[in-house]
Amino acid sequence: MNPPFTLTLMFREYCSLCHKMRDALQPFQQQYGFGLEIFDVDDDPVLEEKYNERVPVLLDGDVEICHWFLDEAKLRAHLQHEHGSDS
């Protein structure tokens, strides 16, 4: 079964904050059932220029939810407002 929606994480393999945010998202994925696409900004010059020092960046489409650290309250509010998930 496909997830109802997918969030995007702009990431760098060598970035410890990126790994922390990815790991912190796991309980939210289990609770809300969303998919997670991870893009390494260093693999794409356009993404690298756009997000460079701001990674990790968590996005829902073009909407930035947070960057550098997972803002759990903002993520919950976004999920409830945009996706009607109040699990």
Contacts in CASP RR format, 6 or more apart in sequence:
PFRMAT RR
TARGET T0000
AUTHOR 0000-0000-0000
METHOD contacts of the structure
MODEL  1
MNPPFTLTLMFREYCSLCHKMRDALQPFQQQYGFGLEIFDVDDDPVLEEK
YNERVPVLLDGDVEICHWFLDEAKLRAHLQHEHGSDS
3 33 0 8 1.000
3 34 0 8 1.000
3 35 0 8 1.000
4 33 0 8 1.000
4 34 0 8 1.000
4 83 0 8 1.000
5 34 0 8 1.000
5 35 0 8 1.000
5 60 0 8 1.000
5 83 0 8 1.000
6 34 0 8 1.000
6 35 0 8 1.000
6 36 0 8 1.000
6 37 0 8 1.000
7 25 0 8 1.000
7 34 0 8 1.000
7 35 0 8 1.000
7 36 0 8 1.000
7 37 0 8 1.000
7 58 0 8 1.000
7 59 0 8 1.000
7 60 0 8 1.000
7 65 0 8 1.000
8 36 0 8 1.000
8 37 0 8 1.000
8 38 0 8 1.000
8 39 0 8 1.000
8 58 0 8 1.000
8 59 0 8 1.000
8 60 0 8 1.000
8 61 0 8 1.000
9 18 0 8 1.000
9 21 0 8 1.000
9 22 0 8 1.000
9 25 0 8 1.000
9 36 0 8 1.000
9 37 0 8 1.000
9 38 0 8 1.000
9 39 0 8 1.000
9 56 0 8 1.000
9 57 0 8 1.000
9 58 0 8 1.000
9 59 0 8 1.000
10 39 0 8 1.000
10 41 0 8 1.000
10 47 0 8 1.000
10 51 0 8 1.000
10 54 0 8 1.000
10 55 0 8 1.000
10 56 0 8 1.000
10 57 0 8 1.000
10 58 0 8 1.000
10 59 0 8 1.000
11 18 0 8 1.000
11 22 0 8 1.000
11 38 0 8 1.000
11 39 0 8 1.000
11 40 0 8 1.000
11 41 0 8 1.000
11 55 0 8 1.000
11 56 0 8 1.000
12 18 0 8 1.000
12 40 0 8 1.000
12 41 0 8 1.000
12 42 0 8 1.000
12 55 0 8 1.000
12 56 0 8 1.000
13 40 0 8 1.000
13 42 0 8 1.000
15 55 0 8 1.000
15 56 0 8 1.000
17 55 0 8 1.000
17 56 0 8 1.000
17 68 0 8 1.000
17 69 0 8 1.000
18 55 0 8 1.000
18 56 0 8 1.000
20 69 0 8 1.000
20 70 0 8 1.000
21 56 0 8 1.000
21 58 0 8 1.000
21 69 0 8 1.000
21 70 0 8 1.000
22 36 0 8 1.000
22 38 0 8 1.000
22 56 0 8 1.000
24 70 0 8 1.000
24 72 0 8 1.000
25 36 0 8 1.000
25 58 0 8 1.000
25 70 0 8 1.000
28 34 0 8 1.000
28 72 0 8 1.000
28 75 0 8 1.000
28 76 0 8 1.000
28 79 0 8 1.000
29 35 0 8 1.000
29 36 0 8 1.000
31 87 0 8 1.000
32 79 0 8 1.000
32 83 0 8 1.000
32 85 0 8 1.000
32 87 0 8 1.000
34 79 0 8 1.000
34 83 0 8 1.000
39 47 0 8 1.000
41 47 0 8 1.000
41 48 0 8 1.000
41 50 0 8 1.000
41 51 0 8 1.000
41 52 0 8 1.000
41 55 0 8 1.000
42 48 0 8 1.000
51 57 0 8 1.000
54 67 0 8 1.000
54 68 0 8 1.000
55 67 0 8 1.000
56 67 0 8 1.000
56 68 0 8 1.000
57 64 0 8 1.000
57 66 0 8 1.000
57 67 0 8 1.000
58 64 0 8 1.000
58 65 0 8 1.000
58 66 0 8 1.000
58 67 0 8 1.000
58 70 0 8 1.000
58 75 0 8 1.000
59 65 0 8 1.000
60 78 0 8 1.000
60 82 0 8 1.000
63 78 0 8 1.000
63 82 0 8 1.000
65 71 0 8 1.000
65 74 0 8 1.000
65 75 0 8 1.000
65 78 0 8 1.000
66 74 0 8 1.000
66 75 0 8 1.000
79 85 0 8 1.000
80 86 0 8 1.000
END
